[in-house]
Amino acid sequence: MKLTFNHGQRFAVPEKLIAILNSEISKIDKIEPDVSAITFNFRDENYSSSHGGFHPVEIRLVNSDNLWQFEYITDFSYHGEPYPELVKEIDVCFLSGQIGTIYSGCLQGEAATELISLFLSNFINYIEMNVFTVSVTFD
């Protein structure tokens, strides 16, 4: 199965990330034909609140008229004391066009575009460093 994307979404996604997602899909032997959503989880198995590491990232795609589109890309990190919890640090919602960060709240315009560009560029670099274990689920 090759994912064909709707490129008319609210935020630009690098072709390199699309190629990475297609590569992950190609590793799966059997995919049901009626899949309406796909969730990719990228996790650094060594990431912890006490030792740090690479933040987990979740990407969800939805199928609309035989084209895949991004629903969200979320970066999680540990926050809180004395019992840290994983919370959304950066949350990019493609359907609503909102970008939220734990530190800045909602971003718009140039600030949002710059954050997404930097975040995705760094994320792709981390993937290329093979720091993540990837799991894929289908709905």
A tleap script that builds the chain and sets N, CA, C and O, in Angstrom:
source leaprc.protein.ff14SB
mol = sequence {
  NMET LYS LEU THR PHE ASN HIE GLY GLN ARG
  PHE ALA VAL PRO GLU LYS LEU ILE ALA ILE
  LEU ASN SER GLU ILE SER LYS ILE ASP LYS
  ILE GLU PRO ASP VAL SER ALA ILE THR PHE
  ASN PHE ARG ASP GLU ASN TYR SER SER SER
  HIE GLY GLY PHE HIE PRO VAL GLU ILE ARG
  LEU VAL ASN SER ASP ASN LEU TRP GLN PHE
  GLU TYR ILE THR ASP PHE SER TYR HIE GLY
  GLU PRO TYR PRO GLU LEU VAL LYS GLU ILE
  ASP VAL CYS PHE LEU SER GLY GLN ILE GLY
  THR ILE TYR SER GLY CYS LEU GLN GLY GLU
  ALA ALA THR GLU LEU ILE SER LEU PHE LEU
  SER ASN PHE ILE ASN TYR ILE GLU MET ASN
  VAL PHE THR VAL SER VAL THR PHE CASP
}
set mol.1.N position { 0.852 -1.177 0.000 }
set mol.1.CA position { 0.000 0.000 0.000 }
set mol.1.C position { 0.898 1.239 0.000 }
set mol.1.O position { 1.809 1.361 0.819 }
set mol.2.N position { 0.630 2.138 -0.914 }
set mol.2.CA position { 1.346 3.412 -0.958 }
set mol.2.C position { 0.353 4.515 -0.623 }
set mol.2.O position { -0.747 4.575 -1.171 }
set mol.3.N position { 0.762 5.375 0.278 }
set mol.3.CA position { -0.098 6.471 0.701 }
set mol.3.C position { 0.012 7.623 -0.290 }
set mol.3.O position { 1.103 8.131 -0.548 }
set mol.4.N position { -1.129 8.029 -0.842 }
set mol.4.CA position { -1.191 9.192 -1.721 }
set mol.4.C position { -1.800 10.321 -0.909 }
set mol.4.O position { -2.888 10.178 -0.351 }
set mol.5.N position { -1.099 11.440 -0.843 }
set mol.5.CA position { -1.490 12.511 0.065 }
set mol.5.C position { -2.191 13.661 -0.625 }
set mol.5.O position { -1.942 13.968 -1.791 }
set mol.6.N position { -3.077 14.288 0.134 }
set mol.6.CA position { -3.701 15.546 -0.239 }
set mol.6.C position { -2.685 16.638 0.108 }
set mol.6.O position { -2.413 16.874 1.285 }
set mol.7.N position { -2.134 17.294 -0.885 }
set mol.7.CA position { -1.114 18.315 -0.643 }
set mol.7.C position { -1.719 19.699 -0.423 }
set mol.7.O position { -0.984 20.675 -0.271 }
set mol.8.N position { -3.040 19.796 -0.405 }
set mol.8.CA position { -3.687 21.083 -0.199 }
set mol.8.C position { -4.088 21.315 1.242 }
set mol.8.O position { -5.111 21.947 1.508 }
set mol.9.N position { -3.298 20.812 2.175 }
set mol.9.CA position { -3.625 20.961 3.588 }
set mol.9.C position { -3.169 22.314 4.119 }
set mol.9.O position { -2.474 23.064 3.433 }
set mol.10.N position { -3.565 22.608 5.334 }
set mol.10.CA position { -3.262 23.911 5.931 }
set mol.10.C position { -1.776 24.162 6.146 }
set mol.10.O position { -1.317 25.298 6.028 }
set mol.11.N position { -1.019 23.110 6.463 }
set mol.11.CA position { 0.407 23.258 6.733 }
set mol.11.C position { 1.196 22.368 5.793 }
set mol.11.O position { 0.786 21.246 5.498 }
set mol.12.N position { 2.322 22.866 5.324 }
set mol.12.CA position { 3.180 22.087 4.426 }
set mol.12.C position { 3.918 21.009 5.219 }
set mol.12.O position { 4.378 21.239 6.337 }
set mol.13.N position { 4.019 19.835 4.612 }
set mol.13.CA position { 4.757 18.717 5.204 }
set mol.13.C position { 5.859 18.339 4.221 }
set mol.13.O position { 5.589 18.152 3.035 }
set mol.14.N position { 7.096 18.226 4.697 }
set mol.14.CA position { 8.196 17.882 3.788 }
set mol.14.C position { 7.976 16.532 3.099 }
set mol.14.O position { 7.494 15.579 3.711 }
set mol.15.N position { 8.334 16.473 1.835 }
set mol.15.CA position { 8.229 15.214 1.082 }
set mol.15.C position { 9.024 14.098 1.752 }
set mol.15.O position { 8.662 12.926 1.658 }
set mol.16.N position { 10.094 14.465 2.419 }
set mol.16.CA position { 10.921 13.478 3.113 }
set mol.16.C position { 10.118 12.761 4.198 }
set mol.16.O position { 10.271 11.553 4.379 }
set mol.17.N position { 9.266 13.487 4.922 }
set mol.17.CA position { 8.432 12.856 5.949 }
set mol.17.C position { 7.407 11.937 5.300 }
set mol.17.O position { 7.145 10.848 5.810 }
set mol.18.N position { 6.832 12.357 4.197 }
set mol.18.CA position { 5.881 11.506 3.474 }
set mol.18.C position { 6.572 10.225 3.013 }
set mol.18.O position { 5.992 9.143 3.102 }
set mol.19.N position { 7.798 10.338 2.525 }
set mol.19.CA position { 8.561 9.151 2.110 }
set mol.19.C position { 8.836 8.233 3.300 }
set mol.19.O position { 8.782 7.011 3.164 }
set mol.20.N position { 9.127 8.806 4.454 }
set mol.20.CA position { 9.370 8.008 5.664 }
set mol.20.C position { 8.110 7.245 6.052 }
set mol.20.O position { 8.181 6.059 6.373 }
set mol.21.N position { 6.969 7.906 6.027 }
set mol.21.CA position { 5.710 7.236 6.383 }
set mol.21.C position { 5.395 6.122 5.394 }
set mol.21.O position { 4.960 5.044 5.797 }
set mol.22.N position { 5.610 6.369 4.106 }
set mol.22.CA position { 5.399 5.319 3.101 }
set mol.22.C position { 6.362 4.154 3.315 }
set mol.22.O position { 5.993 3.000 3.099 }
set mol.23.N position { 7.573 4.443 3.732 }
set mol.23.CA position { 8.540 3.386 4.015 }
set mol.23.C position { 8.077 2.528 5.191 }
set mol.23.O position { 8.208 1.305 5.160 }
set mol.24.N position { 7.543 3.162 6.215 }
set mol.24.CA position { 7.033 2.405 7.373 }
set mol.24.C position { 5.842 1.537 6.972 }
set mol.24.O position { 5.728 0.395 7.419 }
set mol.25.N position { 4.961 2.067 6.138 }
set mol.25.CA position { 3.801 1.296 5.666 }
set mol.25.C position { 4.261 0.097 4.847 }
set mol.25.O position { 3.665 -0.976 4.937 }
set mol.26.N position { 5.304 0.263 4.056 }
set mol.26.CA position { 5.774 -0.824 3.186 }
set mol.26.C position { 6.323 -2.009 3.979 }
set mol.26.O position { 6.449 -3.106 3.435 }
set mol.27.N position { 6.646 -1.808 5.238 }
set mol.27.CA position { 7.159 -2.887 6.088 }
set mol.27.C position { 6.050 -3.800 6.615 }
set mol.27.O position { 6.327 -4.848 7.199 }
set mol.28.N position { 4.807 -3.402 6.408 }
set mol.28.CA position { 3.668 -4.155 6.938 }
set mol.28.C position { 3.137 -5.077 5.853 }
set mol.28.O position { 2.837 -4.642 4.741 }
set mol.29.N position { 3.025 -6.359 6.193 }
set mol.29.CA position { 2.635 -7.366 5.205 }
set mol.29.C position { 1.193 -7.243 4.744 }
set mol.29.O position { 0.924 -7.205 3.543 }
set mol.30.N position { 0.267 -7.180 5.689 }
set mol.30.CA position { -1.143 -7.197 5.302 }
set mol.30.C position { -1.866 -5.997 5.904 }
set mol.30.O position { -1.842 -5.778 7.115 }
set mol.31.N position { -2.502 -5.235 5.038 }
set mol.31.CA position { -3.283 -4.078 5.458 }
set mol.31.C position { -4.680 -4.231 4.882 }
set mol.31.O position { -4.851 -4.447 3.682 }
set mol.32.N position { -5.670 -4.119 5.746 }
set mol.32.CA position { -7.057 -4.228 5.298 }
set mol.32.C position { -7.381 -3.087 4.329 }
set mol.32.O position { -6.918 -1.963 4.526 }
set mol.33.N position { -8.172 -3.363 3.283 }
set mol.33.CA position { -8.452 -2.332 2.274 }
set mol.33.C position { -9.350 -1.190 2.759 }
set mol.33.O position { -9.359 -0.116 2.158 }
set mol.34.N position { -10.103 -1.410 3.836 }
set mol.34.CA position { -11.054 -0.381 4.283 }
set mol.34.C position { -10.509 0.485 5.425 }
set mol.34.O position { -11.284 1.019 6.219 }
set mol.35.N position { -9.211 0.623 5.510 }
set mol.35.CA position { -8.596 1.435 6.557 }
set mol.35.C position { -8.982 2.901 6.352 }
set mol.35.O position { -8.851 3.440 5.253 }
set mol.36.N position { -9.461 3.537 7.427 }
set mol.36.CA position { -9.853 4.943 7.320 }
set mol.36.C position { -8.893 5.880 8.045 }
set mol.36.O position { -8.921 7.092 7.834 }
set mol.37.N position { -8.038 5.307 8.906 }
set mol.37.CA position { -7.071 6.130 9.631 }
set mol.37.C position { -5.847 5.291 9.989 }
set mol.37.O position { -5.943 4.082 10.202 }
set mol.38.N position { -4.711 5.949 10.050 }
set mol.38.CA position { -3.449 5.301 10.406 }
set mol.38.C position { -2.753 6.180 11.441 }
set mol.38.O position { -2.665 7.398 11.286 }
set mol.39.N position { -2.260 5.537 12.498 }
set mol.39.CA position { -1.513 6.256 13.524 }
set mol.39.C position { -0.098 5.697 13.598 }
set mol.39.O position { 0.098 4.492 13.753 }
set mol.40.N position { 0.879 6.585 13.487 }
set mol.40.CA position { 2.295 6.228 13.602 }
set mol.40.C position { 2.790 6.739 14.951 }
set mol.40.O position { 2.599 7.908 15.287 }
set mol.41.N position { 3.418 5.869 15.713 }
set mol.41.CA position { 4.027 6.272 16.980 }
set mol.41.C position { 5.532 6.080 16.890 }
set mol.41.O position { 6.016 4.975 16.646 }
set mol.42.N position { 6.261 7.162 17.090 }
set mol.42.CA position { 7.719 7.151 17.068 }
set mol.42.C position { 8.189 7.316 18.511 }
set mol.42.O position { 7.926 8.340 19.143 }
set mol.43.N position { 8.892 6.291 19.034 }
set mol.43.CA position { 9.299 6.329 20.436 }
set mol.43.C position { 10.782 6.006 20.602 }
set mol.43.O position { 11.310 5.079 19.987 }
set mol.44.N position { 11.429 6.786 21.440 }
set mol.44.CA position { 12.783 6.495 21.899 }
set mol.44.C position { 12.611 5.653 23.155 }
set mol.44.O position { 12.137 6.154 24.176 }
set mol.45.N position { 12.986 4.393 23.094 }
set mol.45.CA position { 12.767 3.483 24.220 }
set mol.45.C position { 13.548 3.896 25.459 }
set mol.45.O position { 13.235 3.438 26.558 }
set mol.46.N position { 14.552 4.747 25.312 }
set mol.46.CA position { 15.351 5.197 26.452 }
set mol.46.C position { 14.878 6.531 27.030 }
set mol.46.O position { 15.441 7.010 28.013 }
set mol.47.N position { 13.853 7.132 26.431 }
set mol.47.CA position { 13.375 8.427 26.909 }
set mol.47.C position { 12.696 8.263 28.263 }
set mol.47.O position { 11.840 7.396 28.442 }
set mol.48.N position { 13.088 9.104 29.209 }
set mol.48.CA position { 12.459 9.079 30.527 }
set mol.48.C position { 12.480 10.486 31.112 }
set mol.48.O position { 13.189 11.364 30.620 }
set mol.49.N position { 11.704 10.686 32.153 }
set mol.49.CA position { 11.663 12.004 32.785 }
set mol.49.C position { 12.974 12.318 33.496 }
set mol.49.O position { 13.344 13.485 33.627 }
set mol.50.N position { 13.674 11.296 33.954 }
set mol.50.CA position { 14.910 11.540 34.701 }
set mol.50.C position { 16.155 11.613 33.821 }
set mol.50.O position { 17.124 12.281 34.183 }
set mol.51.N position { 16.146 10.934 32.671 }
set mol.51.CA position { 17.335 10.893 31.825 }
set mol.51.C position { 17.173 11.623 30.490 }
set mol.51.O position { 18.141 11.758 29.741 }
set mol.52.N position { 15.978 12.087 30.187 }
set mol.52.CA position { 15.758 12.780 28.920 }
set mol.52.C position { 15.762 11.822 27.745 }
set mol.52.O position { 15.464 10.637 27.897 }
set mol.53.N position { 16.095 12.334 26.587 }
set mol.53.CA position { 16.078 11.542 25.361 }
set mol.53.C position { 15.265 12.259 24.300 }
set mol.53.O position { 15.019 13.461 24.393 }
set mol.54.N position { 14.859 11.519 23.308 }
set mol.54.CA position { 14.086 12.080 22.205 }
set mol.54.C position { 12.600 11.931 22.506 }
set mol.54.O position { 12.126 10.842 22.831 }
set mol.55.N position { 11.878 13.030 22.393 }
set mol.55.CA position { 10.446 13.033 22.705 }
set mol.55.C position { 9.675 12.084 21.790 }
set mol.55.O position { 9.973 11.991 20.599 }
set mol.56.N position { 8.682 11.379 22.342 }
set mol.56.CA position { 7.807 10.581 21.482 }
set mol.56.C position { 6.952 11.498 20.604 }
set mol.56.O position { 6.556 12.590 21.012 }
set mol.57.N position { 6.682 11.024 19.398 }
set mol.57.CA position { 5.870 11.780 18.444 }
set mol.57.C position { 4.810 10.852 17.877 }
set mol.57.O position { 5.087 9.702 17.536 }
set mol.58.N position { 3.592 11.369 17.780 }
set mol.58.CA position { 2.485 10.607 17.191 }
set mol.58.C position { 1.961 11.364 15.982 }
set mol.58.O position { 1.747 12.575 16.030 }
set mol.59.N position { 1.757 10.625 14.893 }
set mol.59.CA position { 1.215 11.201 13.655 }
set mol.59.C position { -0.027 10.415 13.288 }
set mol.59.O position { 0.007 9.186 13.230 }
set mol.60.N position { -1.115 11.110 13.043 }
set mol.60.CA position { -2.354 10.441 12.628 }
set mol.60.C position { -2.758 10.955 11.257 }
set mol.60.O position { -2.802 12.159 11.005 }
set mol.61.N position { -3.051 10.004 10.381 }
set mol.61.CA position { -3.527 10.296 9.033 }
set mol.61.C position { -4.956 9.809 8.902 }
set mol.61.O position { -5.323 8.796 9.498 }
set mol.62.N position { -5.765 10.516 8.132 }
set mol.62.CA position { -7.125 10.076 7.833 }
set mol.62.C position { -7.309 10.034 6.322 }
set mol.62.O position { -6.718 10.818 5.578 }
set mol.63.N position { -8.137 9.104 5.898 }
set mol.63.CA position { -8.398 8.922 4.475 }
set mol.63.C position { -9.657 9.693 4.101 }
set mol.63.O position { -10.703 9.542 4.732 }
set mol.64.N position { -9.542 10.515 3.075 }
set mol.64.CA position { -10.682 11.277 2.583 }
set mol.64.C position { -10.661 11.238 1.060 }
set mol.64.O position { -9.753 11.783 0.431 }
set mol.65.N position { -11.653 10.598 0.474 }
set mol.65.CA position { -11.751 10.484 -0.988 }
set mol.65.C position { -10.492 9.861 -1.599 }
set mol.65.O position { -9.976 10.336 -2.610 }
set mol.66.N position { -10.014 8.795 -0.967 }
set mol.66.CA position { -8.832 8.048 -1.424 }
set mol.66.C position { -7.535 8.847 -1.380 }
set mol.66.O position { -6.540 8.446 -1.984 }
set mol.67.N position { -7.535 9.958 -0.680 }
set mol.67.CA position { -6.312 10.718 -0.430 }
set mol.67.C position { -6.093 10.779 1.076 }
set mol.67.O position { -7.030 10.991 1.846 }
set mol.68.N position { -4.853 10.591 1.479 }
set mol.68.CA position { -4.528 10.669 2.898 }
set mol.68.C position { -4.181 12.100 3.255 }
set mol.68.O position { -3.523 12.810 2.495 }
set mol.69.N position { -4.641 12.508 4.431 }
set mol.69.CA position { -4.278 13.826 4.922 }
set mol.69.C position { -3.877 13.717 6.390 }
set mol.69.O position { -4.335 12.832 7.113 }
set mol.70.N position { -3.030 14.617 6.803 }
set mol.70.CA position { -2.603 14.643 8.191 }
set mol.70.C position { -3.750 15.170 9.042 }
set mol.70.O position { -4.364 16.186 8.717 }
set mol.71.N position { -4.029 14.469 10.130 }
set mol.71.CA position { -4.997 14.968 11.106 }
set mol.71.C position { -4.244 15.754 12.180 }
set mol.71.O position { -4.611 16.878 12.522 }
set mol.72.N position { -3.176 15.131 12.708 }
set mol.72.CA position { -2.348 15.832 13.682 }
set mol.72.C position { -0.949 15.233 13.732 }
set mol.72.O position { -0.727 14.087 13.342 }
set mol.73.N position { -0.023 16.031 14.217 }
set mol.73.CA position { 1.315 15.584 14.596 }
set mol.73.C position { 1.540 16.154 15.995 }
set mol.73.O position { 1.469 17.365 16.203 }
set mol.74.N position { 1.813 15.265 16.948 }
set mol.74.CA position { 1.960 15.693 18.337 }
set mol.74.C position { 3.282 15.208 18.912 }
set mol.74.O position { 3.642 14.038 18.789 }
set mol.75.N position { 3.995 16.131 19.541 }
set mol.75.CA position { 5.245 15.849 20.241 }
set mol.75.C position { 4.928 15.856 21.738 }
set mol.75.O position { 4.336 16.807 22.249 }
set mol.76.N position { 5.328 14.785 22.437 }
set mol.76.CA position { 5.049 14.662 23.866 }
set mol.76.C position { 6.340 14.811 24.666 }
set mol.76.O position { 7.422 14.486 24.179 }
set mol.77.N position { 6.216 15.306 25.895 }
set mol.77.CA position { 7.369 15.363 26.796 }
set mol.77.C position { 6.874 15.232 28.234 }
set mol.77.O position { 5.701 15.454 28.533 }
set mol.78.N position { 7.797 14.870 29.108 }
set mol.78.CA position { 7.462 14.747 30.527 }
set mol.78.C position { 7.452 16.117 31.185 }
set mol.78.O position { 8.340 16.940 30.960 }
set mol.79.N position { 6.418 16.346 32.012 }
set mol.79.CA position { 6.302 17.585 32.782 }
set mol.79.C position { 5.659 17.264 34.115 }
set mol.79.O position { 4.895 16.307 34.246 }
set mol.80.N position { 5.982 18.083 35.101 }
set mol.80.CA position { 5.361 17.970 36.413 }
set mol.80.C position { 6.263 17.309 37.436 }
set mol.80.O position { 7.109 16.476 37.108 }
set mol.81.N position { 6.067 17.691 38.651 }
set mol.81.CA position { 6.791 17.129 39.791 }
set mol.81.C position { 5.788 16.898 40.908 }
set mol.81.O position { 4.838 17.677 40.984 }
set mol.82.N position { 5.898 15.958 41.737 }
set mol.82.CA position { 6.979 14.978 41.805 }
set mol.82.C position { 6.742 13.760 40.913 }
set mol.82.O position { 7.597 12.879 40.837 }
set mol.83.N position { 5.593 13.700 40.240 }
set mol.83.CA position { 5.267 12.553 39.386 }
set mol.83.C position { 5.069 13.031 37.951 }
set mol.83.O position { 3.947 13.338 37.549 }
set mol.84.N position { 6.144 13.095 37.180 }
set mol.84.CA position { 6.048 13.606 35.810 }
set mol.84.C position { 5.104 12.766 34.947 }
set mol.84.O position { 5.035 11.543 35.072 }
set mol.85.N position { 4.388 13.457 34.076 }
set mol.85.CA position { 3.484 12.800 33.130 }
set mol.85.C position { 3.832 13.252 31.719 }
set mol.85.O position { 4.337 14.355 31.508 }
set mol.86.N position { 3.547 12.364 30.747 }
set mol.86.CA position { 3.698 12.764 29.349 }
set mol.86.C position { 2.559 13.702 28.987 }
set mol.86.O position { 1.389 13.380 29.194 }
set mol.87.N position { 2.903 14.856 28.451 }
set mol.87.CA position { 1.902 15.827 28.015 }
set mol.87.C position { 2.258 16.299 26.611 }
set mol.87.O position { 3.383 16.110 26.149 }
set mol.88.N position { 1.305 16.907 25.946 }
set mol.88.CA position { 1.542 17.455 24.609 }
set mol.88.C position { 2.418 18.695 24.727 }
set mol.88.O position { 2.034 19.679 25.359 }
set mol.89.N position { 3.600 18.642 24.113 }
set mol.89.CA position { 4.464 19.817 24.112 }
set mol.89.C position { 4.211 20.663 22.865 }
set mol.89.O position { 4.114 21.887 22.945 }
set mol.90.N position { 4.107 20.001 21.718 }
set mol.90.CA position { 3.745 20.669 20.462 }
set mol.90.C position { 2.624 19.858 19.840 }
set mol.90.O position { 2.746 18.644 19.677 }
set mol.91.N position { 1.542 20.518 19.496 }
set mol.91.CA position { 0.395 19.828 18.908 }
set mol.91.C position { -0.038 20.579 17.654 }
set mol.91.O position { -0.539 21.702 17.725 }
set mol.92.N position { 0.163 19.941 16.510 }
set mol.92.CA position { -0.192 20.537 15.224 }
set mol.92.C position { -1.466 19.856 14.739 }
set mol.92.O position { -1.444 18.675 14.392 }
set mol.93.N position { -2.567 20.586 14.713 }
set mol.93.CA position { -3.840 20.045 14.238 }
set mol.93.C position { -4.096 20.578 12.832 }
set mol.93.O position { -4.370 21.763 12.641 }
set mol.94.N position { -4.001 19.689 11.863 }
set mol.94.CA position { -4.152 20.084 10.462 }
set mol.94.C position { -5.603 20.388 10.115 }
set mol.94.O position { -5.873 21.239 9.267 }
set mol.95.N position { -6.537 19.699 10.762 }
set mol.95.CA position { -7.944 19.886 10.411 }
set mol.95.C position { -8.467 21.237 10.886 }
set mol.95.O position { -9.231 21.889 10.175 }
set mol.96.N position { -8.060 21.663 12.084 }
set mol.96.CA position { -8.528 22.951 12.599 }
set mol.96.C position { -7.577 24.095 12.256 }
set mol.96.O position { -7.938 25.268 12.353 }
set mol.97.N position { -6.353 23.735 11.852 }
set mol.97.CA position { -5.370 24.762 11.540 }
set mol.97.C position { -4.746 25.394 12.768 }
set mol.97.O position { -4.220 26.505 12.696 }
set mol.98.N position { -4.798 24.696 13.899 }
set mol.98.CA position { -4.251 25.243 15.133 }
set mol.98.C position { -2.942 24.560 15.511 }
set mol.98.O position { -2.770 23.357 15.314 }
set mol.99.N position { -2.032 25.348 16.053 }
set mol.99.CA position { -0.783 24.844 16.591 }
set mol.99.C position { -0.719 25.297 18.034 }
set mol.99.O position { -0.803 26.488 18.332 }
set mol.100.N position { -0.570 24.331 18.926 }
set mol.100.CA position { -0.472 24.660 20.337 }
set mol.100.C position { 0.848 24.192 20.902 }
set mol.100.O position { 1.369 23.146 20.514 }
set mol.101.N position { 1.391 24.977 21.828 }
set mol.101.CA position { 2.601 24.566 22.530 }
set mol.101.C position { 2.370 24.733 24.023 }
set mol.101.O position { 1.576 25.568 24.458 }
set mol.102.N position { 3.075 23.929 24.788 }
set mol.102.CA position { 2.913 23.993 26.231 }
set mol.102.C position { 3.407 25.326 26.788 }
set mol.102.O position { 2.925 25.785 27.823 }
set mol.103.N position { 4.356 25.939 26.110 }
set mol.103.CA position { 4.955 27.171 26.619 }
set mol.103.C position { 4.334 28.440 26.051 }
set mol.103.O position { 4.311 29.469 26.726 }
set mol.104.N position { 3.832 28.384 24.821 }
set mol.104.CA position { 3.363 29.605 24.162 }
set mol.104.C position { 1.870 29.636 23.898 }
set mol.104.O position { 1.355 30.645 23.416 }
set mol.105.N position { 1.165 28.560 24.200 }
set mol.105.CA position { -0.252 28.512 23.869 }
set mol.105.C position { -0.436 28.341 22.371 }
set mol.105.O position { 0.374 27.686 21.715 }
set mol.106.N position { -1.491 28.920 21.829 }
set mol.106.CA position { -1.781 28.796 20.394 }
set mol.106.C position { -0.927 29.776 19.592 }
set mol.106.O position { -0.762 30.938 19.962 }
set mol.107.N position { -0.392 29.269 18.487 }
set mol.107.CA position { 0.405 30.103 17.590 }
set mol.107.C position { -0.316 30.254 16.263 }
set mol.107.O position { -1.068 29.375 15.843 }
set mol.108.N position { -0.075 31.386 15.608 }
set mol.108.CA position { -0.670 31.641 14.297 }
set mol.108.C position { 0.361 32.308 13.403 }
set mol.108.O position { 1.408 32.765 13.860 }
set mol.109.N position { 0.039 32.353 12.127 }
set mol.109.CA position { 0.844 33.095 11.167 }
set mol.109.C position { 2.268 32.610 11.055 }
set mol.109.O position { 2.538 31.410 11.068 }
set mol.110.N position { 3.184 33.572 10.945 }
set mol.110.CA position { 4.596 33.266 10.714 }
set mol.110.C position { 5.205 32.458 11.861 }
set mol.110.O position { 6.026 31.572 11.623 }
set mol.111.N position { 4.813 32.754 13.092 }
set mol.111.CA position { 5.349 32.010 14.240 }
set mol.111.C position { 4.975 30.534 14.145 }
set mol.111.O position { 5.797 29.663 14.426 }
set mol.112.N position { 3.744 30.257 13.751 }
set mol.112.CA position { 3.295 28.871 13.600 }
set mol.112.C position { 4.044 28.178 12.474 }
set mol.112.O position { 4.498 27.046 12.635 }
set mol.113.N position { 4.175 28.844 11.343 }
set mol.113.CA position { 4.870 28.269 10.187 }
set mol.113.C position { 6.326 27.970 10.514 }
set mol.113.O position { 6.844 26.914 10.150 }
set mol.114.N position { 6.983 28.893 11.198 }
set mol.114.CA position { 8.385 28.689 11.569 }
set mol.114.C position { 8.543 27.528 12.545 }
set mol.114.O position { 9.474 26.732 12.419 }
set mol.115.N position { 7.641 27.429 13.516 }
set mol.115.CA position { 7.718 26.333 14.485 }
set mol.115.C position { 7.535 24.986 13.795 }
set mol.115.O position { 8.302 24.056 14.045 }
set mol.116.N position { 6.534 24.871 12.933 }
set mol.116.CA position { 6.288 23.602 12.238 }
set mol.116.C position { 7.496 23.219 11.392 }
set mol.116.O position { 7.916 22.062 11.396 }
set mol.117.N position { 8.048 24.172 10.677 }
set mol.117.CA position { 9.200 23.899 9.822 }
set mol.117.C position { 10.385 23.391 10.642 }
set mol.117.O position { 11.005 22.390 10.280 }
set mol.118.N position { 10.702 24.066 11.733 }
set mol.118.CA position { 11.819 23.666 12.584 }
set mol.118.C position { 11.549 22.317 13.242 }
set mol.118.O position { 12.415 21.442 13.251 }
set mol.119.N position { 10.357 22.150 13.787 }
set mol.119.CA position { 9.986 20.905 14.460 }
set mol.119.C position { 10.084 19.717 13.504 }
set mol.119.O position { 10.682 18.699 13.850 }
set mol.120.N position { 9.508 19.833 12.311 }
set mol.120.CA position { 9.530 18.713 11.367 }
set mol.120.C position { 10.935 18.442 10.842 }
set mol.120.O position { 11.305 17.287 10.633 }
set mol.121.N position { 11.713 19.486 10.629 }
set mol.121.CA position { 13.097 19.303 10.190 }
set mol.121.C position { 13.896 18.526 11.237 }
set mol.121.O position { 14.611 17.582 10.900 }
set mol.122.N position { 13.775 18.921 12.496 }
set mol.122.CA position { 14.467 18.209 13.572 }
set mol.122.C position { 13.966 16.777 13.696 }
set mol.122.O position { 14.763 15.850 13.845 }
set mol.123.N position { 12.660 16.591 13.636 }
set mol.123.CA position { 12.060 15.262 13.758 }
set mol.123.C position { 12.581 14.331 12.660 }
set mol.123.O position { 12.933 13.185 12.936 }
set mol.124.N position { 12.629 14.811 11.438 }
set mol.124.CA position { 13.148 13.996 10.325 }
set mol.124.C position { 14.612 13.632 10.578 }
set mol.124.O position { 15.023 12.500 10.319 }
set mol.125.N position { 15.394 14.576 11.079 }
set mol.125.CA position { 16.796 14.277 11.402 }
set mol.125.C position { 16.899 13.188 12.464 }
set mol.125.O position { 17.757 12.311 12.366 }
set mol.126.N position { 16.041 13.233 13.470 }
set mol.126.CA position { 16.066 12.208 14.520 }
set mol.126.C position { 15.683 10.845 13.951 }
set mol.126.O position { 16.265 9.829 14.332 }
set mol.127.N position { 14.719 10.817 13.054 }
set mol.127.CA position { 14.344 9.549 12.414 }
set mol.127.C position { 15.543 8.989 11.659 }
set mol.127.O position { 15.838 7.797 11.746 }
set mol.128.N position { 16.227 9.843 10.927 }
set mol.128.CA position { 17.389 9.407 10.149 }
set mol.128.C position { 18.540 8.944 11.040 }
set mol.128.O position { 19.409 8.199 10.587 }
set mol.129.N position { 18.556 9.372 12.291 }
set mol.129.CA position { 19.557 8.912 13.255 }
set mol.129.C position { 19.158 7.563 13.872 }
set mol.129.O position { 19.898 7.003 14.681 }
set mol.130.N position { 17.997 7.051 13.488 }
set mol.130.CA position { 17.484 5.762 13.986 }
set mol.130.C position { 17.315 5.732 15.503 }
set mol.130.O position { 17.634 4.730 16.143 }
set mol.131.N position { 16.817 6.818 16.074 }
set mol.131.CA position { 16.616 6.855 17.523 }
set mol.131.C position { 15.241 6.334 17.935 }
set mol.131.O position { 14.998 6.096 19.118 }
set mol.132.N position { 14.342 6.157 16.968 }
set mol.132.CA position { 12.965 5.783 17.285 }
set mol.132.C position { 12.658 4.333 16.940 }
set mol.132.O position { 13.192 3.766 15.987 }
set mol.133.N position { 11.781 3.758 17.746 }
set mol.133.CA position { 11.083 2.533 17.389 }
set mol.133.C position { 9.718 2.993 16.890 }
set mol.133.O position { 9.078 3.836 17.519 }
set mol.134.N position { 9.271 2.447 15.769 }
set mol.134.CA position { 8.022 2.909 15.156 }
set mol.134.C position { 6.971 1.814 15.259 }
set mol.134.O position { 7.237 0.651 14.956 }
set mol.135.N position { 5.777 2.201 15.689 }
set mol.135.CA position { 4.636 1.286 15.633 }
set mol.135.C position { 3.540 1.951 14.812 }
set mol.135.O position { 3.405 3.175 14.796 }
set mol.136.N position { 2.765 1.121 14.135 }
set mol.136.CA position { 1.707 1.621 13.255 }
set mol.136.C position { 0.418 0.902 13.617 }
set mol.136.O position { 0.395 -0.323 13.737 }
set mol.137.N position { -0.657 1.669 13.792 }
set mol.137.CA position { -1.973 1.076 14.048 }
set mol.137.C position { -2.962 1.597 13.015 }
set mol.137.O position { -2.823 2.702 12.489 }
set mol.138.N position { -3.965 0.767 12.740 }
set mol.138.CA position { -4.963 1.082 11.713 }
set mol.138.C position { -6.354 1.119 12.328 }
set mol.138.O position { -6.680 0.333 13.217 }
set mol.139.N position { -7.162 2.047 11.839 }
set mol.139.CA position { -8.577 2.131 12.240 }
set mol.139.C position { -9.437 2.023 11.004 }
set mol.139.O position { -10.663 2.069 11.099 }
savepdb mol mol.pdb
quit
